[in-house]
Amino acid sequence: MRGLRPEQNAELMENIKKKFSNDILHMEENRGMVVIQAKKENFLTLMKSLKDDKPFMFDTLMDLTAVDYSGVKDIRFEVIYMLFSSKTLSRIRLKLSIAEKENAPSVINIWKGANWPEREVFDLMGIRFDGHPLMERLIMPDGYIGHPLRKDFPIKGLGEDYLIESILMPVKNEVNLKKEGSK
């Protein structure tokens, strides 16, 4: 499998330590991939450098997600970024801890493909991204209350009866228009 090269990962880790020792909290190799726990300060500078600078060149944001560690860790959320370099065929995972009412920095100006993943994380976890041009729901209906992937969200939901009327409204309007047109 590509990305499982211990020598290349060791060199990558050494280069990251040289350039970003003040911007990372922890770094390790896990299952053939370099994993970095990053500090929030200078995070965008770190990400831009990982994309643009040799020897990194992580030109692809493969995935962006979040984990809710409520009751497990002191800082509730981790936003996780999976990067890939088409030049070196390397993969790297970055983790950024985000407190309950804290925002994460948006990487949309570095990778345009971050647009929908950041909106998905906001929609399902409630984490906002500073600098995102359209921070609004992506999956759940506009009037939806809460963020369903949070650990404190009720398993049975909140009783979404309040949404039924807004969901059915376009269907009702279409039926009424058809009835009026047939007269």
Secondary structure by P-SEA (a helix, b strand, c coil): cccccaaaaaaaaaaaaaccccccccccccccbbbbbccccaaaaaaaaaccccccccccccccccccccccccccbbbbbbbbbccccbbbbbbbbbcccccccccccccccaaaaaaaaaaccccccccccccccccccccccccccccccccccccccccccccaaaaaaaaaaaaaaac
